[in-house]
Amino acid sequence: MEDTLQSFDNRQKAVRRKHTRMAKGYVTKLRKDGVFVQTPDSKSGNYALRLLVIALVALFAFKSFVLYWLGTEVYQGHVDALAAGTTSEKIGAFLMQIDPITAKIAEVLSPFAG
């Protein structure tokens, strides 16, 4: 009896997992025998990763545009002023410091915004 109950619990967990995945999106396919089958869409999910990537791209784009707009000396002066401030300003200075990616993007922007 215990094996039967364990088997039932496993099947029930599998059904719940599939239901949760299908609630996020599914794809309907036609099998070779003519039966329509709905399976969970594998492309759904990873929203946190997608959001993180978008935030990083936006941060680098913003930093690059500001670096291009102000120039290296003025930009570095603002970052140095932030670094001398409170803890939150120091964190902002760390995030806004000139890095190779930001400098390269600003360099690429210079001919276009000329």
C-alpha positions in Angstrom: 0.0 0.0 0.0 2.9 2.3 0.8 4.4 1.9 -2.7 1.0 2.7 -4.3 0.7 5.9 -2.3 4.3 6.9 -3.1 3.7 6.3 -6.8 0.5 8.3 -6.6 2.3 11.2 -4.9 5.0 11.2 -7.6 2.5 11.3 -10.4 0.6 14.1 -8.7 3.8 16.1 -8.3 4.6 15.6 -12.0 1.1 16.8 -13.0 1.3 19.8 -10.8 4.8 20.7 -12.2 3.6 20.3 -15.8 0.5 22.4 -15.0 2.6 25.2 -13.5 4.9 25.2 -16.6 2.0 25.2 -19.0 0.4 28.1 -17.2 3.5 30.1 -18.3 3.0 29.2 -21.9 2.5 26.1 -24.1 3.0 25.0 -27.7 0.5 22.8 -29.6 2.0 20.3 -31.9 0.6 17.7 -34.3 2.3 14.2 -33.8 2.8 11.8 -36.7 -0.2 9.7 -35.6 -2.5 12.8 -36.0 -2.9 13.6 -32.3 -2.6 17.2 -31.1 -0.3 17.4 -28.1 0.2 20.5 -25.9 3.6 20.8 -24.3 5.1 23.5 -22.1 6.9 26.2 -24.0 10.6 26.0 -23.2 11.2 29.6 -24.0 9.2 31.0 -21.1 11.0 31.8 -17.8 14.3 33.4 -17.0 12.7 36.8 -16.4 15.2 37.7 -13.7 18.1 37.0 -15.9 16.5 38.9 -18.8 15.8 41.9 -16.5 19.4 41.8 -15.2 20.9 41.9 -18.7 18.6 44.7 -19.7 19.6 46.7 -16.6 23.3 46.2 -17.3 23.0 47.2 -20.9 21.0 50.3 -19.9 23.7 51.2 -17.3 26.5 50.9 -19.7 24.6 52.9 -22.4 23.9 55.6 -19.9 27.4 55.8 -18.6 28.8 55.8 -22.1 26.5 58.6 -23.2 27.3 60.7 -20.2 31.0 60.1 -20.6 30.8 61.2 -24.3 28.7 64.2 -23.4 30.8 65.6 -20.6 34.2 64.4 -21.7 36.7 62.3 -19.7 38.1 65.0 -17.4 34.7 66.5 -16.3 33.2 63.0 -15.9 36.1 61.8 -13.8 35.8 65.0 -11.7 32.1 64.2 -11.0 33.0 60.6 -10.1 35.8 61.8 -7.8 33.3 64.2 -6.1 30.9 61.3 -5.6 33.7 59.1 -4.1 34.3 61.7 -1.4 30.7 61.7 -0.3 28.5 59.4 1.8 28.3 55.7 1.6 25.6 55.7 -1.1 27.5 58.3 -3.1 30.6 56.1 -2.9 28.6 53.2 -4.2 27.4 55.4 -7.0 31.0 56.4 -7.8 32.0 52.8 -7.9 29.2 52.0 -10.4 29.8 55.1 -12.5 33.6 54.8 -12.8 35.1 54.7 -16.2 35.7 51.1 -17.3 37.0 49.7 -20.6 33.5 48.9 -21.9 32.1 52.3 -21.2 35.2 54.0 -22.7 35.0 51.9 -25.8 31.2 52.6 -26.3 31.8 56.3 -25.8 34.6 56.2 -28.4 32.3 54.5 -30.8 29.6 57.1 -30.1 31.9 60.1 -30.8 31.7 60.1 -34.7 27.9 59.7 -34.7 27.0 62.4 -32.2 29.7 64.7 -33.5 
